[in-house]
Amino acid sequence: MAAGNAIDCDTRFHPNHELAAQVLDSLTAEVAVVNTTGAILATNQAWEDFAVQNGGCPSLTGVGANYFDVCRSARGDELYYAEQAYQGISDVLAGKRHVFTLEYPCHCATEKRWFLLHVSPLKGDASKAVTAHVSITDRKIIEHQLVETTRLAAIGDAMQGLSHKGRNSLQQAQGFIDLLRYWIADDADARKLLDRIELAQQRLVCLYEEVLHYAEPMHLNCSVGRLDDVVEEAWASVLPVDDQLTLQHPTQGMDLSCEMDRDAIWQVMKILFDNAAETGSKTTRIDVSYQTGVLNHRPAITMVVSDNGPGIAAADHERVFEPFFTTKTIGTGLGLARARRIVELHGGQMQLGASVLGGASFYLTLPRQPIAR
């Protein structure tokens, strides 16, 4: 029994140590007891199960391993939280704190996860501390959705007011353009300049519309369909520059059926294809491939959309999904933000990575059947 060696005093439930161990092993929180050197003295079943499910080695994560060594070996994005955990546990063991808590991300390839670390002294022996890791993923997801909803509402309110006032000015400007075009009908050079002015105004109108539509609430209308059919439909709407852009789209007889909002996923693929096409001659090939897997413990399909274009700098891999971020000279920077929002509304994930073709690869993971809304 995993928690059997953690009990060396009577429990409040019953003086039977085996019962106390069973209680600890019944908890869904991952529990471990550490001493002042960071050595792990005891764990419960949930701790051991989590380690196994995430590819951990018992000798590195179980009894006899050193919690502090794991914290000290952290790198990259994990370093900040590892340092906080190390200091917090040390403070509890030194009597500087009675309780320490830390919320931290612990994402994996198939899902985003967050946990709450709770540390307190072991009752009856302050030289040891009890660490408990409790999943707070559901709360974090709801918090993220609330923040996103509030932010979109603010954008929508601002754009509605701006759009109303801006439209009046744009309509007036268009009236003057039409009138001026009549006056200079015989001046070819002047007409060319006027065409450029009108094009700039049309782009401004499109920007208004794009921002306004981005902020609107999205409602999915899901039905079962094949992802490869949607990909082909989106590709048919792309007009490659000089027909240089080609699509490689093998399906290899895979079951690509998925419950989705067909129009919404079409928009996602159209955004990705258009972005590739807009790089001009730098991108000549797009590959779309599929992988079956699991997302949040549910069957899922991952579409990998890769190109051989100039790619995206590693520092911008997350920023490209931020609203209004763009590396292009025109556009609002809302395309990829909207695409990820659509995928997440399906209960899926959208990430960016390096492409074997030399450009960028977008990974779109969709559950075969979204969570009932």
C-alpha positions in Angstrom: 0.0 0.0 0.0 1.5 3.3 -1.2 0.7 5.3 2.0 1.4 2.6 4.5 4.7 4.0 5.6 3.4 7.5 6.0 1.4 6.6 9.1 3.2 6.4 12.5 0.5 7.7 14.8 -3.2 7.0 15.5 -5.7 8.6 13.1 -8.8 10.5 14.1 -10.9 8.0 12.2 -9.7 4.8 13.8 -6.6 3.6 15.6 -6.0 1.2 12.6 -3.0 2.3 10.6 -4.2 0.4 7.6 -7.4 2.3 7.5 -5.5 5.6 7.6 -3.4 4.5 4.7 -6.5 3.5 2.7 -7.9 7.0 3.3 -4.7 8.6 1.9 -4.7 6.3 -1.1 -8.4 7.1 -1.8 -7.6 10.8 -2.2 -7.4 12.2 -5.8 -4.7 14.7 -4.7 -1.1 13.6 -5.2 0.4 13.5 -1.7 4.1 13.1 -0.6 5.9 13.6 2.7 9.4 15.1 2.6 12.0 15.9 5.2 14.4 18.8 5.6 16.7 17.6 2.9 13.9 17.2 0.4 14.0 13.4 0.5 10.6 11.8 -0.2 9.6 9.6 2.7 6.1 8.5 1.6 3.6 8.9 -1.2 0.0 8.0 -1.8 -1.4 6.0 -4.7 -2.5 9.1 -6.7 1.2 10.3 -6.6 2.4 7.0 -8.0 -0.3 6.8 -10.6 0.4 10.3 -11.8 4.1 9.6 -12.2 3.4 6.4 -14.2 0.8 8.0 -16.4 3.2 10.9 -17.3 6.2 8.7 -18.1 7.9 9.3 -14.7 10.5 6.9 -13.2 9.7 5.6 -9.7 13.3 6.0 -8.7 13.2 9.7 -9.6 9.8 10.6 -8.3 8.9 8.0 -5.6 10.1 7.2 -2.1 13.8 7.7 -1.8 13.9 10.4 -4.5 14.7 14.0 -3.7 11.9 16.6 -4.2 14.4 19.5 -4.0 16.7 18.0 -6.7 13.7 17.9 -9.0 13.0 21.6 -8.3 16.7 22.5 -8.8 16.9 20.7 -12.1 14.0 22.6 -13.7 14.6 24.7 -16.8 12.8 27.0 -19.1 9.2 27.9 -18.2 9.2 25.5 -15.3 12.1 27.3 -13.5 10.0 30.1 -11.9 7.5 27.7 -10.3 10.1 25.2 -9.3 12.0 28.0 -7.4 8.8 29.1 -5.7 8.0 25.5 -4.7 11.5 24.9 -3.4 11.5 28.1 -1.3 7.9 27.5 0.0 8.6 24.0 1.1 11.8 25.0 2.7 10.1 27.8 4.7 7.4 25.4 6.0 10.1 22.9 7.1 12.1 25.8 8.8 8.9 27.0 10.6 8.8 30.3 8.7 5.4 29.5 7.3 2.6 27.3 8.6 1.1 26.8 5.2 2.4 27.4 1.7 0.3 27.3 -1.5 1.2 27.7 -5.2 -0.8 27.5 -8.3 1.2 26.3 -11.3 0.7 25.0 -14.9 1.7 21.4 -15.7 0.7 21.0 -19.4 1.3 17.9 -21.4 1.1 17.1 -25.1 -2.6 16.2 -25.0 -4.1 18.7 -22.5 -3.5 21.8 -20.5 -3.5 21.3 -16.8 -3.1 23.4 -13.7 -2.5 22.3 -10.1 -2.5 23.8 -6.6 0.5 22.8 -4.4 -0.4 22.9 -0.7 2.3 22.4 1.9 1.9 22.1 5.7 4.0 20.5 8.5 3.4 16.9 9.3 1.4 16.8 12.6 3.5 15.6 15.4 6.8 16.0 13.5 7.6 19.5 12.2 10.8 18.3 10.6 8.6 16.8 7.8 6.2 18.4 5.5 3.1 17.1 3.7 2.8 18.3 0.0 -0.4 17.8 -1.8 -1.0 18.6 -5.5 -4.7 19.2 -6.3 -5.9 19.7 -9.9 -7.5 23.1 -10.5 -7.8 22.7 -14.3 -11.5 23.1 -14.4 -11.4 26.3 -12.5 -8.6 27.7 -14.6 -10.4 26.9 -17.8 -13.6 28.7 -16.5 -11.5 31.7 -15.4 -9.9 31.9 -18.8 -13.2 31.8 -20.5 -14.6 34.5 -18.2 -11.6 36.7 -18.9 -11.9 36.1 -22.6 -15.6 36.8 -22.6 -15.1 40.1 -20.7 -12.3 41.2 -23.0 -14.3 40.4 -26.1 -17.3 42.3 -24.8 -15.1 45.3 -24.1 -13.7 45.1 -27.6 -17.2 44.7 -29.1 -18.6 47.7 -27.2 -15.6 49.9 -28.2 -15.8 48.8 -31.9 -19.6 49.3 -32.1 -19.2 52.9 -31.0 -16.2 53.5 -33.2 -17.8 51.7 -36.1 -20.9 53.8 -35.9 -19.0 57.1 -35.9 -16.4 55.9 -38.4 -19.0 54.6 -40.8 -20.5 58.1 -41.1 -17.1 59.6 -42.0 -16.3 56.8 -44.4 -19.6 57.1 -46.2 -19.0 60.8 -46.5 -15.5 60.2 -47.9 -16.9 57.6 -50.4 -19.5 60.2 -51.6 -16.7 62.7 -52.2 -14.7 60.0 -54.0 -17.6 59.2 -56.3 -18.1 62.9 -57.0 -14.4 63.5 -57.7 -14.3 60.5 -60.0 -17.0 62.2 -62.1 -15.1 65.4 -62.3 -11.8 63.8 -63.3 -13.2 61.3 -65.7 -10.8 62.4 -68.5 -7.6 62.5 -66.3 -6.1 59.0 -66.3 -3.4 59.8 -63.8 -5.8 61.4 -61.3 -8.1 58.4 -61.6 -5.3 56.0 -60.7 -4.6 58.1 -57.5 -8.3 58.1 -56.7 -8.4 54.3 -57.1 -5.6 53.9 -54.5 -7.5 56.2 -52.1 -10.7 54.2 -52.6 -8.8 50.9 -52.1 -7.3 52.2 -48.8 -10.8 53.2 -47.6 -12.1 49.8 -48.5 -9.4 48.2 -46.5 -10.3 50.4 -43.5 -13.9 49.3 -43.8 -12.8 45.6 -43.8 -10.7 46.3 -40.7 -13.7 47.7 -38.9 -15.8 44.6 -39.9 -13.1 42.1 -39.0 -12.6 43.5 -35.5 -16.4 43.8 -34.9 -17.0 40.2 -36.0 -14.1 38.9 -33.9 -15.7 40.3 -30.8 -19.1 38.9 -31.5 -20.2 35.8 -29.5 -19.7 32.5 -31.3 -22.3 29.8 -31.3 -21.4 26.4 -32.8 -23.8 24.3 -34.9 -22.2 20.9 -34.8 -22.8 17.9 -36.9 -20.8 14.8 -37.9 -18.6 15.3 -40.9 -15.2 14.4 -42.3 -12.3 16.8 -41.7 -10.7 16.0 -45.0 -13.8 17.2 -46.9 -13.6 20.5 -45.0 -9.9 20.9 -45.9 -10.6 20.3 -49.6 -13.5 22.9 -49.5 -11.3 25.5 -47.9 -8.5 24.8 -50.3 -10.9 25.3 -53.2 -11.5 28.8 -52.0 -7.8 29.8 -52.1 -6.4 31.4 -55.2 -2.7 30.7 -55.1 -0.4 33.4 -56.6 0.6 32.2 -60.1 -0.6 28.7 -59.1 2.7 28.1 -57.3 1.1 27.0 -54.0 0.3 23.2 -54.0 -1.5 21.1 -51.4 -0.3 17.6 -50.3 -3.3 16.0 -48.5 -3.0 12.2 -48.1 -5.7 10.6 -45.9 -4.6 6.9 -46.2 -8.0 5.6 -45.5 -8.2 7.0 -42.0 -11.5 7.5 -40.2 -11.6 11.3 -40.1 -15.2 11.7 -39.0 -15.6 14.3 -36.3 -18.5 16.2 -34.7 -17.9 19.9 -35.6 -19.3 23.1 -36.9 -18.3 22.6 -40.5 -18.4 26.3 -41.4 -16.3 27.3 -38.4 -13.6 24.7 -39.1 -13.7 25.8 -42.8 -12.8 29.3 -41.5 -9.9 28.0 -39.5 -8.5 26.2 -42.6 -9.1 29.2 -44.8 -7.2 31.4 -42.4 -4.2 29.0 -42.4 -4.2 28.6 -46.2 -4.6 32.4 -46.8 -1.7 33.1 -44.5 0.5 30.7 -46.4 -0.6 32.1 -49.8 0.1 35.7 -48.6 3.8 34.9 -48.2 4.0 34.8 -52.0 6.8 32.9 -53.7 8.4 32.1 -50.3 5.8 29.3 -49.8 5.1 26.8 -52.5 3.8 23.8 -50.6 1.4 23.0 -47.8 1.0 19.5 -46.3 -2.1 18.5 -44.3 -1.7 15.2 -42.4 -3.7 13.5 -39.6 -2.9 11.7 -36.3 -5.4 9.9 -34.1 -5.0 10.3 -30.3 -6.6 11.4 -27.1 -7.4 14.8 -25.7 -8.6 15.2 -22.1 -9.2 11.4 -22.0 -11.4 11.5 -25.1 -10.8 10.2 -28.6 -9.4 13.0 -30.8 -7.9 13.8 -34.2 -4.9 16.1 -34.8 -4.5 17.9 -38.1 -1.0 19.0 -38.8 -0.9 21.8 -41.3 2.7 22.4 -42.5 4.3 24.7 -45.1 7.8 25.3 -46.5 7.6 29.1 -46.1 9.8 31.5 -44.1 8.4 30.1 -40.8 7.7 32.0 -37.6 10.3 33.0 -35.0 10.3 30.8 -31.9 9.7 33.9 -29.7 6.5 34.6 -31.5 5.0 31.1 -31.3 2.5 32.1 -28.7 2.2 35.7 -29.7 0.8 34.9 -33.1 -2.4 33.8 -31.4 -2.8 37.1 -29.5 -5.4 39.5 -30.9 -3.9 42.3 -33.0 -0.4 40.8 -33.2 0.9 40.6 -36.7 4.2 40.6 -38.5 2.6 41.7 -41.8 2.3 45.3 -43.0 -1.5 45.0 -43.5 -4.2 43.2 -41.6 -5.6 43.2 -38.0 -3.7 40.3 -36.6 -7.0 38.6 -35.7 -6.9 35.6 -38.1 -5.0 33.1 -35.9 -6.6 34.5 -32.7 -10.0 33.7 -34.3 -8.8 30.3 -35.5 -7.7 29.3 -32.0 -10.9 30.6 -30.5 -12.9 28.4 -32.8 -10.8 25.3 -32.1 -11.1 25.9 -28.3 -14.8 26.3 -28.5 -14.9 22.8 -29.9 -13.0 21.7 -26.8 -9.8 21.4 -28.8 -6.3 22.8 -28.9 -4.3 24.8 -31.5 -0.5 25.1 -31.3 2.4 26.1 -33.4 5.6 24.3 -34.0 8.5 23.9 -36.5 7.8 22.3 -39.8 9.8 19.5 -41.3 9.3 21.4 -44.6 11.3 24.3 -43.2 8.4 26.6 -42.4 5.7 26.4 -39.7 3.4 23.6 -38.6 0.0 24.2 -36.9 -1.4 21.4 -34.8 -5.2 21.4 -34.5 -6.5 18.8 -32.1 -10.3 18.3 -32.1 -12.2 15.8 -30.0 -14.2 13.5 -32.1 -17.2 14.5 -30.1 -17.2 17.9 -28.3 -18.3 18.2 -24.7 -22.1 18.8 -24.5 -22.7 22.6 -24.3 
